[in-house]
């Protein structure tokens, strides 16, 4: 073997080539041990740069998103993961002919630092001194250089921003004629095939409103906004609008499709469905179309089902009409589709009207979500009852085993259609990885010495669930109890708040959950709450509870409305001390009575998931009287809802576990005479002792 080849193979193996390396990461220092989760993508990046030279571009932007701007993408669409080795759900890669960088948020700093090989520079978004992608480009690229991207995976709003920003320095933003990363991936022969799973009706008993009525609602909105047509590109919006579900993307019950709905009721809605011939038979009766997917003449409540690729001609058709129709194409639609409209004055680019219609649940959906979360709460208690018992018996558990067992329990439930995301079971230090995923290489033991952070959820026909609890099965340290209590105080403070209805932004509520941690100089690197779909995506807009510094789309933020569902999930993550805490409960925004306000002008939150908090981890002296009352009320509801469910299912051991965790705490803060305020008593005793000794 030649000397040069041997040197190249050694460099490839350790992940440090002669290219620039990231000096900020400890694992990239000379002689450092390489993390077991690290993936070397040197060869892939080299091939990509060859394609970039052929395309005459100096740099290439590779986002996470797919053609429909999904947060979670199908395996065959994970191009950013392929080229970088980083598997988190949020991040953007930039590859130039000289550098390679990846931006991600605080949820993934630790994970990205481990997974990226040392040729990649990790850009920690939002951290002091860290340039944004556009800032880095302006600082490092030269006038006349070209930066490219696949326009099908870049939102219109992002594309326009790149064009305007880079143009200030004479840097040209261009569409690549080919999907360059996809081309490199295909050449390896390792790219997974795309999935086109069966599609099925989401029945009225769960949806609460027919697709025909939803189309009418949409048309009324179009009339109010003087719009002639709407192009629907978000997969969860397509699924919700037509009361259909699928499984083309793991954990998300959606399918690949576009839709066009025109204001005129004489024009049937169009559904552009991938593999429409193979999947037409499953939807034609529901959509009232014929065997060929076409609507019989004069059938108003019918949907024309067309081939997925025909969306291009469907959009371009609006260029041909003399009436100059106004078309609603959200700025979150990929730029390739929106650019098909040649007259930009025809486009209404504000957020999709379906975004809010979908997020505000109807009464059937609300009841379904409540029931799904009680079932799911019982699943958590089943798992933890068994886990705690077996640990006491000396039976070994691991993170992977926890994940496998909770997943199995969920999928045994009536109406379950899988998980809503990959289960996060982080023991000890792994709990400090905010979106940790256990592998054989990282699989920690679950035992009495470590905290266990368990974040999991399911997809049910009547609701999507997401819940996090943190446990310690032995004796926690005082700092672990402090951290847990501060996080719990944030949960409670957000859950108790009342605020002006239908005009309060979630960003203004975020500080309520952070305040207890801030008082101790602590914080967490993610939003406090995300919206959640109804048997749809576990993360749903347009509202979220996140500070502006943590929000990636503040311009599209909408107020909190009655009937929206959110997570309430502050946390704390400490890699050095080796643990993480997150407490997540799903809540519903609803009208609340106040002493002076009207019944429809104030909102608050109703908890709908009921799993007790761990009393051994609570420093009760830090809770105010009102916070103790809230905790007691919540634990009483755990008994009345999850407890009754367990009883009715004959799960006595699980019911006993729940009952033991939900005994009321003293409401009034203890006085000196009742043994409270231990710090004060200690100081008083020491002072008295000092006086006696002095005398």
Order of alpha helices (4+ residues) and beta strands (2+ residues): alpha-alpha-beta-alpha-beta-beta-alpha-beta-alpha-beta-alpha-beta-alpha-beta-alpha-alpha-beta-alpha-beta-beta-beta-alpha-beta-alpha-beta-alpha-beta-alpha-alpha-beta-alpha-beta-beta-beta-beta-beta-beta-beta-alpha-beta-alpha-beta-beta-beta-beta-beta-beta-beta-alpha-alpha-alpha-alpha
